[in-house]
Amino acid sequence: MTNTKKLIVFDLDGTLAESKAAIDKEMATRLGALLTVAKVAVISGGDWPQFEKQVLANLPKGSKLKNLSILPTCGTKFYQYKSGWKLLYAENFTEAQKEKIITSLNKAIDASGFKAKKTWGETIEDRGSQVTYSALGQKAPLDEKKKWDPDFAKRDKIKKRLDKLIPEFAVNLGGATSIDVTKHGIDKKYGIHKLRDVLDIKISEMIFIGDAIFPGGNDYPAKQAGAFSVRVSDPNETKRVVEGIIGCLDNGKYKKGF
């Protein structure tokens, strides 16, 4: 990393926190510290309420929220803090588009043979600008989710069917059991470009950190956008990466690049 990094961008589930869980105290402390030395953004497949519960409600009091950008549903929405959180844009589906996506999801799931026998809550969620399939339901226990598809193999087969059924939409894998459907070109690459335009920060000045940085993973578009990308296995590894970044910034290497 030879040039100065000004913006650190994170995925949420599997990166900052376990799936649908709140960031823990250690992660909250590190994010609070990071916000004092750099701009930070979080892009995830989750919708705004998930960010509020998982991240914002747990940050240390007095955190520099003006340095934080929140991009729900893979970058199809963008929130900034200006005496309160403000929505800058949302790329929402039409009702007809949603209906086609949901019908196609049900077809692909049934045909795959991977439909779960037991679920906790709704499996398909309309997030306005994104439709998300959670194989075990929105409220499934983390232990159950972790063992359902750890290598993404089941979801990859469903994705391949969906790619044929709805080629006009983008299908990406994320979280522990999720499949995200968005408009083409509106994904984390789109989010990285929006961060560049809104914050006036070059992509070469960004670092992206996520657990699904591989072809088909919903973090991969961020890497395709050109952001220096660090793939992590879990939130504990993210903490070590953040600690290293803060150490570089605090040691004065931030101005020189690191």
CORUR-V123215 format. One record per residue. OMEGA is omega in radians with two decimals (999 if undefined). Layout:
BEGIN
OMEGA, OMEGA
END
This chain:
BEGIN
-3.00, -3.13, -3.09, 3.06, -3.07, -3.05, 3.09, -3.05, -3.10, 2.77, -3.13, -3.08, -3.13, -3.10, 3.08, -3.09, 3.01, -3.05, 3.10, -3.12, 3.08, 3.00, -3.14, -3.04, -3.13, 3.12, 3.13, 3.14, -3.12, 3.09, 3.09, 3.11, -3.13, -3.13, 3.12, -3.06, -3.13, 2.99, -3.08, 3.04, 3.06, 3.09, -3.13, 3.07, 3.14, 3.11, -3.03, -3.12, 3.12, 3.10, 3.14, -3.09, -3.01, -3.01, -2.93, -3.11, -3.04, 3.12, 3.12, 3.10, -3.14, 3.11, -3.10, -3.05, 3.11, 3.07, -3.06, 3.02, -3.13, -3.13, 3.11, 3.07, 3.05, 3.10, 3.13, 3.00, -3.08, 3.10, 3.03, -3.12, 3.07, -3.01, -3.07, -3.10, -3.10, 3.08, -3.14, 3.12, 3.03, -3.13, -3.01, 3.05, 2.93, 3.13, 3.14, 3.11, 3.12, -3.12, -3.14, -3.14, -3.10, 3.09, -3.13, 3.08, -3.14, 3.11, -3.10, 3.14, 3.13, -3.10, -3.08, -3.07, -3.09, -3.14, -3.06, 3.13, 3.12, 3.11, 3.13, -3.11, -3.11, 3.13, 3.13, -3.07, 3.06, -3.14, 3.08, -3.13, -3.12, 2.99, -3.07, 3.04, 3.04, -2.93, -3.10, -3.13, -3.05, -3.05, -3.11, 3.09, -3.08, -3.13, 3.12, -3.11, -3.09, -3.07, -3.08, -3.08, -3.04, -3.12, 3.09, -3.02, -3.14, -3.11, 3.11, 3.11, 3.09, 3.13, -3.12, 3.07, 3.14, 3.13, 3.12, -3.11, -3.09, -3.10, -3.14, 3.11, 3.11, -3.13, -3.12, -3.14, 3.13, -3.14, -3.12, -3.08, -2.93, 2.92, -3.11, 3.07, 3.11, 2.99, 3.07, 3.09, 3.11, -3.08, -3.09, 3.00, 3.08, 3.12, 3.10, 3.12, 3.11, 3.08, 3.10, -3.04, -3.07, -3.08, -3.11, 3.10, -3.14, 3.12, 3.11, 3.12, -3.12, 2.92, 3.06, -3.12, -3.12, -3.11, -3.09, 3.12, 3.09, -3.12, -3.10, 3.09, -3.04, 3.01, -3.03, 3.12, 3.10, 3.09, 3.12, 3.12, 3.12, 3.12, 3.04, -2.97, 3.11, 3.10, 3.12, -3.13, -3.10, -3.13, 3.13, 3.09, 3.08, 3.13, -3.14, 3.11, 3.14, 3.10, 3.12, 3.14, 3.13, 3.11, 3.11, -3.12, -3.11, 3.14, 3.09, -3.13, -3.13, -3.10, -3.09, -2.99, -3.12, 999
END
